[in-house]
């Protein structure tokens, strides 16, 4: 599948994709759901996504099919000599087809193009299977953690913290 850089016009479709991958009943079809940990219908709102797309140093990569429909996306932000990776999202009905792996490889290429020496990310500590997936792709646990403050449209059902993973390039 082709990978492209998101434009502001892609934001409405991206919001649907990201929210479907992480929140609500539809997300439970896939293995990336956070719906049992964080309640609410939204992972991100359209104005917040639009602001991120326009932020300097931010790139969203999209995996698109032959009809140019977005099937996956990933948020990337240059932070010094590191690239922060977040919101890796694949439509729940299309998971396990390699789209996530393809986006991760494209993110690594993007990091190198941006002059980054490593990629970092936060993962909910309760998501053992997801952490293991990243470990198999060369990431390692840095031993650092981060807390989470939920926006007003989310409800934390199970208390959690993030573990910080990193991959050196």
NUKOLLUM-798540 format. One line per field, with one value per residue: x, y, z of N, C-alpha, C in turn; residue in one letter. Coordinates in Angstrom, 1 decimal. Each point is the difference from the previous one (the first is absolute). Example, Ala and Ser with C-alpha at 12.3 -4.5 7.8 and 13.67 -1.06 7.14 Angstrom:
<atoms>
n_u (13.2  -0.4)
n_v (-5.7  1.1)
n_w (7.8  -0.7)
ca_u (-0.9  0.9)
ca_v (1.2  1.1)
ca_w (0.0  0.0)
c_u (0.9  -0.8)
c_v (1.2  1.1)
c_w (0.0  0.8)
residuo (A  S)
</atoms>
This chain:
<atoms>
n_u (0.8  -0.4  1.1  -0.8  0.4  -0.6  -1.1  -0.2  -0.1  1.0  -0.1  -1.1  0.6  1.0  -0.9  -0.7  1.1  0.5  -1.2  -0.1  1.2  -0.4  -1.1  -0.9  -1.2  0.0  0.6  -1.0  -0.3  0.7  1.3  -0.3  -1.2  -0.5  -1.1  0.7  0.9  -0.4  -1.0  -1.1  -0.5  0.8  1.0  -0.6  0.0  -0.9  -0.4  0.1  -0.6  -0.9  0.0  0.0  -0.8  -0.4  0.2  0.9  0.7  -1.2  0.0  -1.1  0.3  -0.4  -0.6  0.1  -1.2  -0.3  -1.0  1.2  -0.6  0.0  1.0  0.9  0.4  1.0  0.1  0.7  0.8  0.7  0.8  0.7  0.8  -1.2  -0.6  -1.0  -0.4  -1.2  -1.1  0.8  -0.7  -0.6  -0.8  -0.9  -0.7  1.0  0.0  1.3  0.0  0.7  -1.1  -0.1  0.5  -0.8  -0.9  0.4  0.1  -1.1  -0.4  0.6  -0.5  -1.2  0.2  0.5  -1.1  -0.6  0.9  -1.0  0.4  -1.2  -0.9  -0.9  -0.6  -1.3  0.0  -1.3  0.5  -1.3  0.5  0.1  -1.1  -0.4  0.4  -0.5  -1.0  0.1  0.1  -0.9  -0.3  0.7  -1.2  0.4  -0.3  -0.2  -1.0  -0.3  -0.8  -1.2  -0.6  -1.3  -0.3  -1.1  -0.3  -0.8  0.3  0.9  -0.2  0.9  -0.1  1.3  0.5  0.7  1.1  0.8  0.4  1.3  -0.3  1.2  0.2  1.3  0.3)
n_v (-1.2  1.0  0.7  0.9  1.3  0.0  0.5  1.3  -0.2  -0.7  1.1  0.3  -0.5  0.7  1.0  -0.3  -0.1  1.1  0.6  -0.5  0.4  1.0  0.5  -0.3  -0.4  0.9  0.7  -0.6  0.3  1.0  -0.1  1.1  -0.6  1.2  -0.5  -1.1  0.8  0.5  0.5  0.0  0.8  0.9  -0.2  0.7  1.3  0.3  0.9  -1.0  -0.9  0.9  0.3  -1.3  -0.2  1.2  -0.7  1.0  -0.7  0.2  -1.4  -0.1  -1.3  -0.2  -1.1  0.1  -0.4  -0.9  0.1  0.0  -1.1  0.8  -0.9  0.9  0.4  0.9  0.4  0.9  0.2  0.9  -0.6  1.1  -0.9  0.0  -1.1  0.8  -1.2  0.3  -0.4  -1.1  0.1  -1.2  0.2  -0.1  0.2  0.8  -0.1  -0.2  1.0  0.5  0.7  -0.4  -1.2  0.1  0.5  -1.0  -0.7  0.5  -0.2  -1.2  -0.2  0.4  -0.7  -0.9  0.2  0.0  -0.9  -0.9  -0.2  0.3  -1.0  0.8  -0.7  0.3  -1.0  -0.1  0.1  0.1  0.5  -1.1  -0.4  1.2  0.1  -1.3  0.5  1.1  -0.8  -0.8  1.3  -0.4  0.2  0.8  -0.5  1.3  -0.6  0.9  0.7  0.1  1.0  -0.1  1.1  -0.6  0.2  1.0  -0.4  -0.3  -1.3  0.2  -1.2  -0.2  0.4  0.9  -0.4  0.8  -1.0  0.4  -0.2  -0.6  0.5  -0.4  1.1)
n_w (0.0  -0.8  0.4  0.6  -0.1  1.2  -0.6  0.2  -1.3  0.4  0.7  -0.7  -1.1  0.3  0.4  -1.0  -0.7  0.6  -0.1  -1.2  0.0  0.7  -0.4  1.0  -0.3  -1.0  1.0  0.6  -1.3  0.3  -0.1  -0.6  0.3  0.4  -0.6  0.4  -0.4  -1.2  0.7  -0.9  -0.8  0.6  -0.9  -1.0  0.1  -1.0  0.9  0.9  -0.8  -0.3  1.3  0.2  -1.0  0.5  1.1  0.2  -0.9  -0.4  -0.1  -0.8  0.2  -1.3  0.3  -1.3  -0.2  -0.9  0.8  0.5  0.5  1.1  0.1  0.1  1.2  0.0  1.3  -0.5  1.0  -0.7  0.9  -0.4  0.4  0.6  -0.5  0.5  0.2  -0.5  0.6  0.1  -1.1  0.1  -1.1  1.0  -1.0  0.0  1.3  0.3  -0.9  1.0  0.1  1.2  -0.4  -1.1  0.8  0.8  -1.1  -0.4  1.2  0.0  -1.2  0.5  1.1  -0.8  -0.8  1.2  -0.2  0.3  1.2  0.5  0.3  0.6  0.9  0.2  0.9  0.1  1.3  -0.1  -1.0  0.7  -0.7  0.2  1.3  0.1  -0.7  0.8  1.1  -0.7  0.0  1.0  0.6  1.0  1.1  0.0  0.6  -1.0  0.8  -0.3  0.6  0.2  -0.7  0.4  -1.3  -0.1  -1.2  0.9  0.3  1.0  -0.6  -0.5  1.2  -0.6  -0.4  -0.6  -0.8  0.1  -1.3  -0.4  -1.2  0.1  -0.8)
ca_u (-0.8  0.7  0.1  0.1  -0.1  -1.3  -0.3  -1.2  -1.3  -0.1  -0.3  -1.3  0.1  1.0  -0.6  -0.9  0.9  0.7  -1.0  -0.5  1.1  0.3  -1.1  -1.3  -0.2  0.7  1.4  0.2  0.3  1.5  0.8  0.6  -1.0  0.3  -1.3  -0.2  0.9  -0.4  -1.4  -0.3  -0.1  1.0  1.4  0.4  -1.1  0.5  0.8  1.3  0.8  0.4  1.1  1.2  0.4  0.6  1.1  1.4  0.7  -1.0  -0.4  -0.8  0.1  -1.3  0.0  -1.3  -0.3  -0.1  -1.1  0.5  -0.6  1.0  -0.2  0.9  0.7  0.9  0.4  1.5  0.4  1.4  0.3  1.5  0.5  -0.9  -1.3  -1.1  -1.0  -1.2  -1.3  0.1  -1.4  -0.4  -1.4  -0.1  -0.3  1.2  1.2  0.7  0.4  1.3  0.0  0.7  1.4  0.4  0.0  1.1  1.2  -0.1  0.3  1.5  0.6  -0.3  0.9  1.3  0.0  -0.1  1.3  -0.2  0.9  -0.9  -1.4  -0.6  -1.4  -0.6  -1.0  -0.7  0.7  -0.9  -0.1  1.2  0.1  0.4  1.4  0.8  0.0  1.0  1.3  0.4  0.4  1.3  -0.1  0.3  -0.5  1.0  -0.1  -0.7  -1.4  -0.7  -1.3  -1.0  -1.1  -1.1  -0.8  -1.3  -0.8  0.4  -0.2  1.0  -0.7  1.0  1.2  1.2  1.1  0.7  1.4  0.6  0.8  0.9  0.8  1.1  0.1)
ca_v (1.2  1.3  0.9  1.4  0.9  0.5  1.4  0.4  -0.5  -1.4  -0.1  -0.6  -1.4  -0.5  0.0  -1.3  -1.1  0.0  -0.3  -1.4  -1.0  0.1  0.2  -0.5  -1.5  -0.4  -0.2  -1.3  -1.0  0.0  -0.3  1.3  0.8  0.4  0.3  -0.5  0.8  1.4  0.2  1.2  -0.3  0.6  -0.1  1.3  0.8  0.6  1.3  -0.4  -0.6  1.0  0.8  -0.8  0.0  1.3  0.3  -0.2  -1.2  -1.2  -0.6  -1.2  -0.8  -0.7  -1.1  0.1  -1.1  0.4  1.0  1.2  0.1  -0.2  -1.3  0.1  1.2  0.1  1.4  0.2  1.4  0.1  0.6  -0.1  -1.0  -1.1  0.1  -0.6  -0.8  -0.2  -0.2  -0.9  -0.4  -0.7  -0.3  -1.3  -1.1  -0.2  -0.3  -1.3  -0.1  0.6  1.4  0.6  -0.2  0.9  1.3  0.1  0.1  1.4  0.9  0.0  0.8  1.4  0.4  0.1  1.1  1.2  0.1  -0.5  -1.1  -1.0  0.2  -0.3  -0.1  -0.4  -1.1  -0.4  -1.2  -1.2  -0.5  -0.9  -0.5  1.1  0.2  -1.1  0.2  1.0  -0.6  -0.8  0.9  0.7  1.0  -0.5  0.7  0.9  0.1  1.3  0.0  1.3  0.0  0.4  0.9  -0.2  1.2  0.0  -0.9  -1.4  -0.5  -1.1  -1.1  -0.8  0.8  -0.5  0.9  -0.4  -0.3  0.7  -0.9  0.7  -0.8  0.8  -0.2)
ca_w (0.0  0.0  1.2  -0.4  1.1  0.1  -0.2  0.8  -0.6  0.5  1.5  0.4  -0.1  1.0  1.3  0.0  0.0  1.3  1.1  -0.1  0.4  1.4  0.9  -0.4  -0.3  -1.3  0.2  0.6  -1.1  -0.2  1.2  0.5  0.8  1.4  0.4  1.3  0.9  0.0  -0.6  -0.8  -1.5  -0.8  0.3  -0.4  -0.6  -1.3  0.1  0.6  -1.1  -1.0  0.6  0.0  -1.3  -0.3  0.9  -0.6  0.5  0.0  -1.2  0.1  -1.2  -0.2  -0.9  -0.8  -1.0  -1.4  -0.2  0.8  1.3  1.0  0.7  1.2  0.2  1.2  0.3  0.2  0.4  0.3  1.3  0.1  -0.9  0.1  -0.6  0.8  -0.7  0.8  -0.7  -1.1  -0.1  -1.2  0.1  0.7  -1.0  -0.9  0.8  -0.3  -1.4  -0.2  -0.2  1.2  -0.3  -1.1  0.5  0.9  -0.8  -0.6  1.1  0.2  -1.1  0.2  1.0  -0.6  -0.9  0.9  0.8  1.3  0.4  0.6  0.0  1.3  0.1  1.3  -0.1  1.2  0.6  0.1  -1.4  -0.1  -1.3  -0.9  0.3  -0.6  -1.4  -0.2  0.3  -1.1  -1.1  0.4  1.0  1.3  1.2  0.6  1.5  0.4  -0.1  -0.1  0.4  -1.0  0.4  -1.0  -0.4  0.6  -0.7  0.3  1.3  0.2  0.7  0.8  0.1  -0.8  -0.4  -1.2  -0.1  -1.1  -0.8  -0.9  -1.0  -0.5  -1.5)
c_u (0.9  -0.1  0.0  0.0  -1.4  0.0  -1.2  -1.3  -0.2  -0.5  -1.3  0.0  1.0  -0.6  -0.9  0.9  0.6  -1.0  -0.5  1.1  0.2  -1.3  -1.3  0.0  0.7  1.5  0.3  0.1  1.5  0.7  0.7  -0.9  0.5  -1.4  -0.3  0.8  -0.5  -1.3  -0.1  0.0  1.2  1.4  0.6  -1.2  0.6  0.8  1.4  0.9  0.4  1.1  1.3  0.5  0.8  1.2  1.4  0.6  -0.9  -0.3  -0.9  0.2  -1.3  0.3  -1.3  -0.1  -0.1  -1.0  0.4  -0.7  1.0  -0.4  0.9  0.7  0.9  0.4  1.5  0.3  1.5  0.2  1.5  0.5  -0.8  -1.3  -1.0  -1.0  -1.2  -1.1  0.1  -1.4  -0.2  -1.5  -0.2  -0.4  1.2  1.2  0.4  0.3  1.3  0.0  0.7  1.5  0.5  0.1  1.2  1.3  0.1  0.4  1.5  0.7  -0.2  1.0  1.4  0.1  0.0  1.3  -0.1  0.9  -0.8  -1.4  -0.4  -1.5  -0.5  -1.0  -0.6  0.6  -0.9  0.0  1.2  0.2  0.5  1.5  0.9  0.1  1.1  1.4  0.5  0.5  1.2  -0.1  0.4  -0.6  1.1  0.0  -0.7  -1.5  -0.6  -1.4  -1.0  -1.0  -1.1  -0.6  -1.4  -1.0  0.4  -0.2  1.0  -0.8  0.9  1.2  1.2  1.1  0.6  1.4  0.6  0.9  0.8  0.6  1.1  0.1  1.5)
c_v (1.2  0.7  1.4  0.8  0.7  1.5  0.3  -0.5  -1.5  -0.1  -0.6  -1.6  -0.6  -0.1  -1.2  -1.2  -0.2  -0.4  -1.4  -1.0  0.0  0.0  -0.6  -1.5  -0.4  -0.3  -1.4  -1.1  -0.2  -0.3  1.3  0.8  0.3  0.2  -0.6  0.7  1.5  0.1  1.3  -0.4  0.5  -0.2  1.4  0.7  0.7  1.3  -0.3  -0.6  1.0  0.9  -0.8  -0.1  1.2  0.3  -0.3  -1.3  -1.3  -0.4  -1.2  -0.8  -0.8  -1.2  0.0  -1.2  0.5  1.1  1.3  0.2  -0.4  -1.2  0.0  1.4  -0.1  1.5  0.0  1.4  0.0  0.7  -0.1  -1.0  -1.3  0.3  -0.7  -0.6  -0.2  -0.3  -0.9  -0.6  -0.7  -0.4  -1.4  -1.2  -0.4  -0.4  -1.5  -0.2  0.6  1.5  0.7  -0.2  1.0  1.4  0.2  0.1  1.3  1.1  0.0  0.7  1.5  0.5  0.3  1.3  1.3  0.1  -0.5  -1.2  -1.1  0.3  -0.3  0.0  -0.3  -1.1  -0.3  -1.2  -1.2  -0.7  -0.9  -0.5  1.1  0.3  -1.1  0.2  1.0  -0.6  -0.8  0.8  0.8  1.1  -0.6  0.9  0.9  0.0  1.2  -0.2  1.4  -0.2  0.4  0.8  0.0  1.4  -0.2  -1.0  -1.5  -0.2  -1.2  -1.1  -0.7  0.9  -0.6  1.1  -0.4  -0.5  0.7  -1.1  0.9  -1.0  0.9  -0.4  -0.1)
c_w (0.0  1.3  -0.5  1.3  0.0  -0.2  0.9  -0.5  0.4  1.4  0.3  -0.1  1.0  1.4  0.1  0.2  1.4  1.1  -0.2  0.4  1.5  0.9  -0.6  -0.4  -1.2  0.2  0.6  -1.0  -0.2  1.4  0.6  0.8  1.4  0.7  1.4  1.1  0.1  -0.7  -0.7  -1.4  -0.8  0.6  -0.3  -0.6  -1.2  0.2  0.5  -1.1  -1.0  0.5  0.0  -1.5  -0.4  0.8  -0.7  0.7  0.1  -1.4  0.4  -1.3  -0.1  -1.0  -0.7  -1.0  -1.4  -0.3  0.8  1.3  1.1  0.9  1.3  0.0  1.2  0.1  0.3  0.3  0.3  1.3  0.2  -1.0  0.2  -0.8  0.9  -0.9  0.8  -0.9  -1.3  -0.1  -1.3  0.2  0.7  -1.0  -0.8  0.7  -0.3  -1.4  -0.3  -0.1  1.1  -0.2  -1.0  0.5  0.9  -0.8  -0.7  1.0  0.2  -1.2  0.1  1.1  -0.5  -0.9  0.8  0.9  1.4  0.3  0.6  -0.1  1.4  0.0  1.4  -0.3  1.3  0.6  0.1  -1.4  -0.3  -1.4  -1.0  0.3  -0.6  -1.5  -0.4  0.3  -1.1  -1.2  0.4  1.0  1.3  1.1  0.6  1.5  0.5  -0.2  -0.1  0.5  -1.1  0.7  -1.1  -0.4  0.5  -0.7  0.2  1.5  0.2  0.9  0.9  0.1  -0.7  -0.1  -1.3  0.3  -1.2  -0.7  -1.0  -1.0  -0.5  -1.5  -0.4)
residuo (X  X  X  X  X  X  X  X  X  X  X  X  X  X  X  X  X  X  X  X  X  X  X  X  X  X  X  X  X  X  X  X  X  X  X  X  X  X  X  X  X  X  X  X  X  X  X  X  X  X  X  X  X  X  X  X  X  X  X  X  X  X  X  X  X  X  X  X  X  X  X  X  X  X  X  X  X  X  X  X  X  X  X  X  X  X  X  X  X  X  X  X  X  X  X  X  X  X  X  X  X  X  X  X  X  X  X  X  X  X  X  X  X  X  X  X  X  X  X  X  X  X  X  X  X  X  X  X  X  X  X  X  X  X  X  X  X  X  X  X  X  X  X  X  X  X  X  X  X  X  X  X  X  X  X  X  X  X  X  X  X  X  X  X  X  X  X  X  X)
</atoms>
